[in-house]
Amino acid sequence: MNARHSKKIVPEMGRRERRRIETREKLYRTAMELFAKRGFFATTTEDITDAADVGQGTFFNYFPTKSHVLIVLFEKQRDKIATAEREAEGGKLPIRDVLLRFIHSIVEELSPSQALTRSLLTAFASQDEVRGLVTDTLSQGRKHLGRICEMGQERNEIRRDRKPADLAMAFQRSVLGTLLIWAMQSKGDLHTRLSKTLEDFWALAGEKKA
């Protein structure tokens, strides 16, 4: 009897957890859409819950404040750099291709909207809580990028006269600079600009072939 009872409980817990994940993602997606339309600071938690058709209590079950919604964005970014490192470790793709795939993946949430990007960049710069998340994500990202660059050096794909950590920093600066310039301008495709950014980085970092 206990065994039969336990079999019924496990699927129920699975459904409950899936609902939690789906609700959290829904709140995040709704918030991002509103940030793009109204800006981060002009959007309230009530705006988010109204658009997501949930109660404010539900929102605070997942996020203590509006700023905490951005934790989901940073979680996604950390997952993407970890994925890039695993791809590099797998050895099926050249390091340049790993970095190219990564550079495009990290802007998936931002590339459709310059307004959203400008809004979030403002929040990153002015909110202490959010700035801490940015700093932590960039720091973790540099560790993964450094390891990817190190693997590139081991495979003679990346020059050996530069420290992997320095190359990782140069990569981040190039990407952030490209994102900032694109967000401030009214024309131009972000992915096209990022492809050029990767070319410029590779001209610096790539091992010159004889």
Helices and strands as residue ranges (DSSP letters): H 2-38, H 45-52, H 56-62, G 66-69, H 70-90, H 95-105, H 114-126, H 128-154, H 164-184, H 190-205
